[in-house]
Amino acid sequence: MLIIKTNIMNFKRYKQSLSYCSNYVYSYNTKVAIIEDGKLVVNNWYSVTTSKHVSYAARELNLKVVKNY
């Protein structure tokens, strides 16, 4: 039996829909950004709500958002 432990962090706001785990930011259980070289990198265009989530996560994690699309 394989047991995988992960440290999922929820943010103060958007508790039900925004989380962070293993250098990835998830919005509604969809991986939307990755932390690379001290930046929060977004590789796709997302809805207004998801974009708000990404911006909020970047502020909370003290990172700059880099749009790579």
Secondary structure, DSSP 8 states (H G I E B T S, - for coil): --------EE-SSSTTTEEEETTEEEETTEEEEEEETTEEEE-S---HHHHHHHHHHHHHHT-EEEE--
